[in-house]
């Protein structure tokens, strides 16, 4: 069983949204793009314990906090619909009255009944279930429940999708901030509680534990004993003797619910006591990485007990080194029917094929998801061996800088960092601006890569050599900001644009460090080498050291801003101002405000730069009509 489609309406920051999933998936996108909200929405439908929370939803769970429409005199519903496909034979028997058929090629349900083509290899049994949440006017409270989408009764109602039914789906959701508490406590829905339920040992465990605690002597020392005896004696002045018989202390109320809240997992801290024993402390005193590894160990146990489970997990990379992140991702994928993650780690993304990376975007409340796919002009083998890390970093960034080759990839970030050190009021490093760098590996790849990342909702910059008119027009049309050099070859631009003093200082440092190659010994630069010869010598040195980042080292050694090539300075200033526009002068700011006021008064607001996408049409996605207000 695995999720194939999720639709959301009026939930938190999502007014309308739809995503399609294909097996194991990782959600990426800007902060507040809706990654966590999407998993929370799925949990509303499939989470076995989610509806036990009271209230199920509240004011802040409705889009823009709006849960009534006074103009239409009706309440507004939160609606989440999911389709789970790949039902096993056992699940098909259990859900037999609610089975539909999912076409994996068309990514849609077949029409019926009875649908034709159900024997096709790309068609399988599926089930559509949904959550509805609303404001109950009569109770002045919020409520919600889950239902099967089919069949609809003659009265227009739907069959309830119950907690035992949800457990047949095997959905587990781990939130980032509450992962440890959710996993390592015995509260309902925790991972330990799930394991006990699967082992069917909860009844005997609780009875045995309660029996032990009833017999455990607590506070029976002389002082406490005398105090309780005096309390009993005082009470007998007012009530019959059997009303307050034998007062004594216990560790808790001795109820299952109390024990669920109070029992805590203790773990060794590594500290040794004088008697040689290891000192233990509650699990929350352990490091975050240790807790996360324990959580994943519990997930593995659940997967082995349950066989088919859908794991959803936020940011599994937190506090874990890269090699552990990779091991965790692969382990969970192997042991689950489907693993769904949100992540900001390129090491996590590297473990997924690009088609399994879903880039989420949200504009004006409308959320969409697009599979990343392989970047253009990059073959799968080259992607795995050379391109993967940079590509994954770009998927996680809002801004992407496409550079023509390796020299630019080394040099421009180094130049930006140096300029920021020299003048932080005008310059900023590319890292601080949140810009991810992509090596196009040739000028012919700049336009297709720019168009690719732009299609994923990124703001794309491109820096490249002098182009023919047709090639330049293609690049300009494919990116948001294009920066063409006046020369061919970035190293040539650096050597002829950097000041003479900076060139001589850099050359002297290379020679003094013993890094000048022996085969160029006859062309070793000196303090008296003419500038033209010096540039030629450094050009040969750069050619020999190709890919070593030497052009970047030269720019990073510039003593002043003006020693840097003017093209490099102008390009980096333009990139910074595009991302962080400088404040307008007072008179310009006032004029802009007047234009905005005039547009508002004319009921003709200025159109946004990017059109707001239309809300998707939801067939069969409004099972309950809006409820009228009293």
C-alpha positions in Angstrom: 0.0 0.0 0.0 1.3 3.4 -0.9 0.1 7.0 -1.3 -0.4 8.1 -4.9 -2.4 11.4 -4.5 -3.1 14.0 -1.9 -5.5 16.9 -2.2 -5.9 19.6 0.4 -8.3 22.5 0.7 -8.5 25.3 3.3 -5.9 23.7 5.6 -3.4 26.1 7.3 -1.3 27.8 4.5 -2.9 25.8 1.7 -6.1 27.1 0.2 -5.9 24.5 -2.6 -3.3 21.9 -3.3 -2.7 18.6 -5.1 0.4 16.4 -5.3 1.1 13.1 -7.0 3.5 10.6 -5.4 5.4 7.8 -7.0 6.7 5.4 -4.4 9.4 6.7 -2.0 9.3 10.5 -2.0 11.2 13.4 -0.5 9.5 16.9 -0.4 11.7 19.9 -0.9 10.8 23.6 -1.2 11.2 27.0 0.4 10.4 27.5 4.0 6.6 27.7 4.4 6.1 26.1 1.0 3.8 23.6 2.7 6.0 20.5 3.2 5.1 19.9 6.9 1.5 21.0 6.3 1.1 18.4 3.6 2.2 15.6 6.0 0.0 16.9 8.7 -2.9 16.8 6.3 -2.2 13.2 5.5 -2.0 12.4 9.2 -5.5 13.9 9.6 -6.8 11.2 7.3 -4.6 8.2 7.9 -3.1 8.7 11.4 -4.8 6.2 13.8 -4.5 8.4 16.8 -4.8 11.9 15.2 -8.5 12.3 15.7 -8.2 11.6 19.5 -6.7 15.0 19.9 -9.3 17.5 21.1 -10.2 19.6 19.4 -9.4 17.8 16.2 -8.7 21.2 14.5 -8.8 24.8 15.7 -9.1 28.3 14.3 -5.5 28.4 13.2 -5.9 25.2 11.1 -8.2 27.0 8.7 -6.7 28.8 5.7 -6.2 32.5 6.8 -8.1 31.6 10.0 -11.4 31.8 8.2 -13.9 29.1 9.2 -17.2 30.9 8.5 -18.4 32.9 5.5 -20.9 35.5 6.8 -21.8 36.6 3.2 -22.9 33.1 2.2 -24.1 32.3 5.7 -22.3 29.0 5.8 -19.2 27.5 7.5 -16.0 26.7 5.6 -14.7 23.1 5.7 -11.1 21.8 5.9 -11.0 19.0 3.4 -8.2 16.5 2.8 -8.5 13.6 0.4 -5.9 10.8 -0.1 -5.7 7.9 -2.5 -3.8 4.8 -1.4 -3.0 2.3 -4.1 -1.3 -1.1 -4.2 -3.8 -2.8 -1.8 -2.8 -6.3 -0.8 -5.3 -9.1 -1.2 -6.0 -9.0 2.5 -6.6 -5.2 2.3 -8.8 -5.7 -0.7 -10.9 -8.1 1.3 -11.1 -5.8 4.3 -11.9 -2.7 2.2 -14.0 -4.5 -0.4 -16.9 -2.1 -0.3 -14.7 0.9 -0.9 -12.2 -0.3 -3.6 -11.6 1.8 -6.7 -9.0 1.3 -9.4 -5.9 3.5 -9.9 -4.3 3.9 -13.4 -0.6 4.5 -12.7 0.1 5.7 -16.2 -2.8 8.2 -16.4 -2.4 9.0 -12.6 -6.1 8.9 -12.2 -8.9 6.7 -11.0 -10.8 4.6 -13.6 -14.4 5.5 -14.1 -17.0 2.9 -13.2 -18.7 0.9 -12.1 -17.5 -1.6 -13.1 -14.4 0.0 -14.6 -12.9 -1.6 -17.6 -9.2 -2.4 -17.9 -8.7 -3.4 -14.3 -6.5 -6.3 -15.5 -4.0 -4.0 -17.1 -0.5 -4.2 -15.4 -0.5 -0.5 -14.7 -3.9 -0.6 -13.0 -4.4 -1.7 -9.4 -6.8 -1.7 -6.5 -7.0 1.6 -4.6 -9.0 3.3 -1.9 -10.0 7.0 -1.6 -10.6 8.4 1.9 -11.1 11.9 3.2 -11.1 14.1 6.3 -13.7 16.9 6.8 -13.2 19.5 9.6 -15.6 22.3 10.4 -16.9 24.7 13.0 -20.0 23.2 14.8 -22.3 26.1 15.3 -24.6 24.4 17.8 -21.7 23.2 20.0 -19.6 26.4 19.5 -16.6 24.1 18.9 -14.5 22.6 16.1 -14.9 19.0 15.0 -14.0 16.6 12.2 -13.9 13.0 11.1 -12.7 10.7 8.4 -14.8 8.8 5.8 -14.6 6.6 2.7 -15.3 8.5 -0.5 -17.5 5.6 -1.8 -20.2 4.6 -1.5 -22.4 7.6 -0.9 -25.6 6.6 0.9 -29.1 7.7 -0.3 -29.1 10.3 2.4 -25.9 11.9 1.0 -23.7 10.7 3.9 -20.6 8.5 3.9 -19.3 5.5 5.8 -16.9 6.4 8.6 -13.2 5.5 8.1 -12.5 4.2 11.6 -9.3 3.9 13.7 -9.1 0.0 13.2 -9.5 0.6 9.5 -6.6 3.2 9.5 -4.3 0.7 11.3 -4.8 -1.6 8.2 -3.1 1.2 6.2 0.0 1.3 8.5 0.7 5.1 8.4 3.2 6.5 10.9 4.1 10.2 11.0 7.1 11.5 13.0 7.2 15.3 13.5 10.6 17.0 13.8 10.2 18.8 17.1 8.3 16.0 19.0 10.2 13.0 17.5 11.8 11.9 20.8 8.7 12.3 23.0 6.5 10.6 20.4 8.8 7.7 20.0 10.2 6.9 23.5 7.2 7.5 25.7 4.3 5.1 26.2 1.6 7.7 25.4 -1.0 6.6 22.9 0.3 6.6 19.3 4.0 6.6 20.4 6.3 4.2 18.7 6.7 2.1 21.8 2.9 1.9 22.1 2.6 0.8 18.5 5.2 -2.0 19.1 3.3 -3.2 22.1 0.0 -3.2 20.2 1.6 -5.2 17.4 3.0 -7.7 19.9 -0.4 -7.8 21.6 1.2 -7.6 25.0 -0.3 -4.4 26.3 -3.0 -6.0 28.5 -0.6 -8.3 30.4 2.1 -5.6 30.6 -0.2 -3.0 32.2 -1.8 -5.5 34.7 1.6 -6.8 35.7 3.0 -3.3 36.1 0.0 -2.0 38.1 0.3 -5.0 40.4 4.0 -4.3 41.1 3.3 -0.7 41.9 0.4 -1.5 44.3 2.8 -3.6 46.3 5.6 -1.1 46.2 6.2 0.6 49.6 6.4 4.3 49.2 6.8 6.9 52.0 6.4 4.4 54.8 9.2 5.8 57.0 8.6 7.0 60.5 7.9 10.6 59.7 5.5 10.0 56.8 3.8 7.2 58.8 3.2 9.4 61.8 1.9 12.2 59.6 -0.6 9.9 57.8 -1.8 8.4 61.1 -2.5 11.9 62.4 -4.4 12.7 59.3 -6.6 9.6 59.8 -7.2 10.4 63.4 -8.3 14.0 62.5 -10.6 12.8 59.8 -12.4 10.4 62.3 -13.6 13.3 64.3 -16.0 14.2 61.4 -16.8 11.0 59.5 -17.2 7.2 60.2 -14.0 5.3 60.8 -14.3 3.4 57.5 -14.4 6.6 55.4 -10.6 7.3 55.5 -9.2 3.9 56.3 -5.4 3.3 56.1 -4.1 6.4 54.2 -0.9 5.5 52.4 1.2 6.8 49.4 1.7 5.3 45.9 3.9 6.5 43.0 0.9 7.7 40.9 -2.9 7.3 40.5 -2.2 3.7 39.3 -4.2 4.1 36.1 -3.0 3.3 32.7 -3.5 6.8 31.5 -1.3 8.2 34.4 1.4 5.7 33.8 1.5 6.5 30.1 2.2 10.1 30.9 4.8 9.4 33.7 6.8 6.4 32.6 10.1 7.4 31.1 12.8 5.6 29.3 16.2 5.9 31.1 19.4 5.4 29.3 23.1 5.1 30.3 24.9 8.4 30.0 28.5 7.0 29.9 29.3 8.3 33.3 30.5 5.7 35.9 29.5 5.8 39.6 32.0 5.0 42.4 30.5 1.5 42.7 31.3 0.9 39.0 27.7 1.1 37.8 26.7 3.2 34.8 24.6 6.3 35.7 21.4 6.5 33.7 19.2 9.5 33.0 15.9 10.1 31.1 16.2 9.8 27.4 15.6 13.5 26.8 19.0 14.2 28.4 20.6 12.3 25.6 21.9 14.1 22.5 19.5 14.8 19.6 21.5 12.5 17.3 21.3 9.6 19.8 17.5 10.1 20.2 17.0 10.2 16.4 19.0 6.9 16.0 16.8 5.3 18.7 13.7 6.5 16.9 14.9 4.9 13.7 15.7 1.7 15.5 12.1 1.6 16.7 10.8 2.3 13.2 12.8 -0.7 12.0 11.2 -2.9 14.6 7.7 -1.7 13.6 8.5 -2.4 9.9 9.6 -5.9 10.7 6.4 -6.6 12.8 3.9 -5.0 10.4 5.6 -5.8 7.1 3.7 -3.1 5.1 4.0 0.4 6.6 4.0 3.9 5.2 6.5 6.1 7.0 6.3 9.9 6.9 9.1 11.8 8.6 10.3 15.4 8.9 13.9 16.1 8.4 15.6 12.8 9.3 19.0 14.5 9.0 18.8 16.6 12.1 21.9 16.2 14.3 23.1 13.2 12.3 26.4 13.0 10.2 26.0 12.6 6.4 26.9 8.8 6.4 24.3 8.1 9.1 21.7 10.1 7.1 22.3 8.0 4.1 22.1 4.7 6.0 18.9 5.7 7.7 17.2 6.7 4.4 18.2 3.5 2.7 17.2 1.4 5.7 13.7 2.9 6.0 13.1 2.5 2.2 14.0 -1.1 2.3 11.8 -1.9 5.3 8.7 0.1 4.3 6.1 0.0 1.6 6.6 3.7 1.2 8.8 6.3 2.9 8.0 10.0 2.6 10.4 12.6 4.0 10.8 16.4 4.1 14.4 17.5 4.0 16.9 20.3 3.7 19.9 18.0 3.4 21.6 17.4 0.0 22.9 14.1 1.5 19.3 12.9 1.9 18.4 14.0 -1.6 21.4 12.3 -3.1 19.8 8.9 -2.1 16.8 9.5 -4.3 16.4 9.5 -8.1 15.4 13.0 -9.2 11.9 11.8 -10.1 11.3 10.9 -6.5 12.2 14.5 -5.4 9.0 16.5 -5.3 9.5 20.3 -5.4 6.7 22.0 -3.7 5.6 25.6 -4.5 2.9 27.7 -3.0 1.5 31.0 -4.5 -1.5 32.8 -3.2 -2.4 29.7 -1.2 -2.3 27.3 -4.2 0.2 24.5 -3.7 1.6 22.4 -6.5 4.3 19.7 -6.7 6.6 18.9 -9.5 9.0 16.0 -9.8 12.6 17.2 -10.3 13.5 14.7 -13.0 17.0 14.5 -14.4 18.5 17.9 -15.4 18.8 18.4 -19.2 22.1 17.4 -20.9 23.0 15.3 -17.9 23.0 11.5 -18.3 22.1 9.3 -15.3 25.7 8.0 -14.9 27.2 11.4 -15.0 24.5 12.6 -12.5 25.4 9.9 -10.0 29.2 10.4 -10.3 29.7 14.1 -10.9 26.5 16.3 -10.8 24.4 14.9 -8.0 25.6 17.0 -5.0 25.4 20.4 -6.8 22.0 19.5 -8.3 20.6 18.6 -4.9 21.9 21.8 -3.3 20.2 23.7 -6.1 16.9 21.9 -5.5 17.0 23.1 -1.9 17.8 26.8 -2.7 15.5 29.6 -3.8 18.2 31.2 -6.1 20.4 29.3 -8.6 23.5 30.6 -10.4 24.3 28.7 -13.5 28.0 29.0 -14.5 29.6 28.0 -17.7 32.5 26.0 -16.3 34.6 24.9 -13.4 36.8 28.0 -13.4 33.7 30.2 -12.8 32.4 27.8 -10.1 35.7 28.2 -8.2 36.3 31.9 -8.9 32.9 33.7 -8.4 32.1 32.5 -4.9 35.7 33.3 -3.8 35.5 36.8 -5.3 32.1 37.4 -3.6 33.5 36.4 -0.2 36.6 38.6 -0.7 34.5 41.6 -1.8 32.2 41.1 1.2 35.2 41.2 3.5 36.5 44.4 1.9 33.1 46.2 1.7 30.1 44.5 3.4 27.8 47.5 2.6 28.0 46.8 -1.2 28.8 43.1 -1.4 27.6 39.8 0.1 28.8 36.3 -0.3 26.8 34.0 -2.5 26.4 31.6 0.5 24.8 34.4 2.6 22.5 35.2 -0.2 21.3 31.6 -0.4 22.5 31.1 -3.9 23.3 27.6 -5.1 25.8 27.2 -7.9 25.4 24.8 -10.8 28.3 24.0 -13.2 26.8 23.8 -16.7 29.9 22.1 -18.1 29.8 24.1 -21.3 28.1 27.2 -22.7 25.6 25.1 -24.7 24.1 23.8 -21.4 23.5 27.2 -19.8 20.1 27.8 -21.5 18.6 24.4 -20.9 19.8 24.2 -17.3 18.5 27.7 -16.7 15.1 26.8 -18.1 15.0 23.7 -16.1 15.6 25.3 -12.7 13.3 28.2 -13.6 10.5 25.7 -14.3 10.9 24.5 -10.7 10.2 28.0 -9.4 13.8 29.1 -8.8 15.1 32.5 -9.5 17.9 31.8 -12.0 21.1 33.8 -12.7 23.6 32.9 -15.4 27.2 34.1 -16.0 28.8 33.2 -19.3 31.3 34.2 -21.9 30.6 36.3 -25.0 27.9 34.6 -27.1 26.6 34.7 -30.7 23.3 36.6 -30.9 21.2 33.5 -31.2 22.8 31.7 -28.3 22.6 34.9 -26.2 18.9 35.3 -27.0 18.3 31.6 -25.9 20.0 32.2 -22.5 18.3 35.5 -21.8 14.9 33.8 -22.5 15.7 30.9 -20.2 16.9 32.7 -17.0 15.8 35.6 -14.9 19.1 37.5 -14.9 21.8 37.0 -17.6 25.4 38.4 -17.3 27.4 38.1 -20.5 31.2 38.7 -20.4 32.8 41.0 -23.0 35.5 38.3 -23.7 35.9 34.6 -24.3 37.3 32.6 -21.5 36.9 33.5 -17.8 40.5 33.0 -17.0 41.4 35.5 -19.7 39.0 38.0 -18.2 40.5 37.5 -14.8 44.1 38.0 -16.0 43.3 41.1 -18.0 40.8 42.6 -15.5 42.7 42.2 -12.3 45.1 45.0 -11.3 48.8 44.6 -11.9 49.6 44.9 -8.2 47.2 42.0 -7.4 48.7 39.9 -10.2 52.3 40.5 -9.0 51.4 39.8 -5.4 49.6 36.5 -6.3 52.5 35.3 -8.6 55.1 36.1 -5.9 53.1 34.1 -3.3 52.8 31.1 -5.6 56.6 31.1 -6.3 57.4 31.6 -2.6 55.2 28.7 -1.6 57.1 26.4 -4.0 53.9 25.8 -6.0 55.2 27.0 -9.4 55.5 23.8 -11.6 59.0 22.6 -12.6 58.2 22.3 -16.3 57.5 26.1 -16.3 60.7 27.0 -14.4 62.0 28.9 -17.4 58.9 31.1 -17.2 59.0 31.8 -13.5 57.7 35.3 -12.8 59.8 37.8 -11.0 59.3 41.4 -9.7 60.6 42.8 -12.9 58.7 40.7 -15.4 56.7 42.9 -17.8 53.0 42.9 -17.2 52.2 41.3 -20.6 54.7 38.5 -20.0 53.4 38.1 -16.4 49.8 37.6 -17.7 51.1 35.1 -20.3 53.0 33.1 -17.6 50.0 33.0 -15.3 47.8 31.9 -18.2 50.1 28.9 -18.7 50.1 28.2 -15.0 46.3 28.3 -14.9 46.1 26.0 -17.9 48.4 23.5 -16.1 46.5 23.8 -12.8 43.0 23.6 -14.5 40.3 22.7 -12.0 42.5 23.5 -9.0 40.7 26.8 -8.2 43.7 29.0 -8.9 41.7 31.8 -10.5 39.6 31.9 -7.4 42.7 32.1 -5.3 43.9 35.0 -7.3 40.6 36.9 -6.8 40.6 36.0 -3.1 44.0 37.6 -2.8 43.0 41.0 -4.2 44.0 43.7 -1.5 41.2 46.2 -2.4 37.8 46.2 -4.2 39.2 48.1 -7.2 41.9 45.4 -7.7 39.1 43.0 -8.7 37.9 42.8 -12.4 35.2 45.4 -13.0 32.9 42.7 -14.7 33.2 40.5 -11.6 32.3 43.4 -9.3 29.4 44.6 -11.3 28.0 41.1 -11.7 28.1 40.3 -8.0 26.6 43.7 -7.0 23.8 43.1 -9.5 23.1 39.6 -8.1 23.0 41.0 -4.5 20.7 43.8 -5.5 18.3 41.5 -7.3 18.0 39.3 -4.2 18.2 42.1 -1.6 17.0 45.3 -3.3 18.6 48.4 -1.7 16.2 50.8 0.0 14.6 53.5 -2.2 15.6 57.1 -1.6 13.0 59.0 0.4 11.5 60.8 -2.6 11.3 57.6 -4.6 9.7 55.7 -1.8 7.1 58.4 -1.4 6.3 58.3 -5.1 5.9 54.6 -5.0 3.5 54.8 -2.0 1.4 57.4 -3.9 1.1 55.1 -6.9 0.0 52.2 -4.6 -2.7 54.4 -3.0 -3.9 55.6 -6.3 -4.2 52.1 -7.7 -6.1 50.9 -4.6 -8.5 53.8 -4.9 -9.1 53.0 -8.5 -9.7 49.4 -7.6 -6.9 48.5 -10.0 -4.0 47.2 -8.0 -0.7 46.7 -9.6 -0.5 43.2 -11.1 2.1 40.8 -9.5 5.2 40.0 -11.5 4.2 36.3 -11.7 0.6 35.3 -12.4 -1.2 33.5 -9.6 -1.9 29.9 -10.7 -5.5 28.9 -11.0 -6.9 26.7 -8.3 -7.1 23.1 -9.5 -10.5 21.6 -10.3 -11.5 18.9 -7.8 -13.8 16.3 -9.3 -15.6 14.4 -6.5 -13.7 16.4 -3.9 -16.6 18.1 -2.1 -18.4 15.2 -0.5 -20.0 17.4 2.2 -21.8 20.7 1.2 -21.0 23.7 3.3 -23.0 23.7 6.5 -25.4 26.6 7.0 -24.9 29.0 9.9 -27.6 29.0 12.6 
